[in-house]
């Protein structure tokens, strides 16, 4: 048992009562939970944005290569038409 003035999960002080060691760890877990939720939300949102960025970059690169292929095809067609004339 430990004597101190730690706060419980509901914010009320213990005022010098003896509290079990497991209750102290519960209090610390409850206090940390509030902070970790914000960080978890941040990392979830960051992950979503990162995935979206990767997808958009992939679509952009694919569009560039498709445009290049179409342009090469058009140039080849134009060159063959000019040769035949």
C-alpha positions as CSV (number, residue, x, y, z in Angstrom):
1,X,0.0,0.0,0.0
2,X,1.2,3.5,-0.8
3,X,0.2,6.7,0.9
4,X,0.0,9.8,-1.3
5,X,-2.4,12.2,-2.9
6,X,-2.9,10.8,-6.3
7,X,-6.1,11.5,-8.2
8,X,-8.5,8.8,-9.3
9,X,-9.9,8.5,-12.8
10,X,-12.8,10.7,-11.8
11,X,-10.5,13.5,-10.7
12,X,-11.2,13.3,-6.9
13,X,-8.1,13.3,-4.7
14,X,-7.5,10.5,-2.3
15,X,-6.4,12.8,0.5
16,X,-3.8,10.6,2.2
17,X,-5.8,7.3,2.0
18,X,-3.9,4.1,1.4
19,X,-4.5,3.0,-2.2
20,X,-3.4,-0.3,-3.7
21,X,-0.6,-0.3,-6.2
22,X,-2.9,-1.6,-8.9
23,X,-5.1,1.4,-8.5
24,X,-2.2,3.7,-9.1
25,X,-1.4,2.0,-12.3
26,X,-5.1,2.2,-13.3
27,X,-5.0,5.9,-12.7
28,X,-1.9,6.3,-14.9
29,X,-3.5,4.3,-17.6
30,X,-6.6,6.4,-17.4
31,X,-4.6,9.6,-17.6
32,X,-2.5,8.3,-20.5
33,X,-5.6,7.2,-22.4
34,X,-6.7,10.8,-22.9
35,X,-3.4,11.7,-24.5
36,X,-3.0,8.6,-26.6
37,X,-6.5,9.0,-28.2
38,X,-5.3,12.3,-29.7
39,X,-2.1,10.8,-31.0
40,X,-4.0,7.7,-32.4
41,X,-6.4,10.0,-34.2
42,X,-3.5,12.0,-35.6
43,X,-1.7,8.9,-36.9
44,X,-4.9,7.5,-38.3
45,X,-5.7,10.7,-40.2
46,X,-2.0,11.0,-41.3
47,X,-2.1,7.4,-42.6
48,X,-5.3,8.1,-44.6
49,X,-3.7,11.2,-46.1
50,X,-0.5,9.3,-46.9
51,X,-2.4,6.5,-48.6
52,X,-4.4,9.1,-50.6
53,X,-1.1,10.8,-51.6
54,X,0.4,7.5,-52.8
55,X,-2.7,6.7,-54.9
56,X,-2.8,10.1,-56.5
57,X,0.9,9.9,-57.3
58,X,0.4,6.5,-58.9
59,X,-2.5,7.8,-61.0
60,X,-0.5,10.8,-62.1
61,X,2.5,8.7,-63.1
62,X,0.2,6.3,-65.0
63,X,-1.5,9.3,-66.8
64,X,1.9,10.6,-67.9
65,X,2.9,7.3,-69.3
66,X,-0.4,6.8,-71.1
67,X,-0.2,10.3,-72.6
68,X,3.3,9.6,-73.8
69,X,2.2,6.3,-75.4
70,X,-0.7,8.0,-77.1
71,X,1.5,10.8,-78.4
72,X,4.1,8.3,-79.7
73,X,1.3,6.4,-81.5
74,X,-0.1,9.7,-83.0
75,X,3.4,10.7,-84.2
76,X,4.0,7.3,-85.8
77,X,0.7,7.5,-87.6
78,X,1.4,11.1,-88.8
79,X,4.9,10.0,-90.0
80,X,3.5,7.0,-91.9
81,X,0.8,9.2,-93.6
82,X,3.4,11.7,-94.7
83,X,5.6,9.0,-96.1
84,X,2.8,7.5,-98.2
85,X,2.0,10.9,-99.7
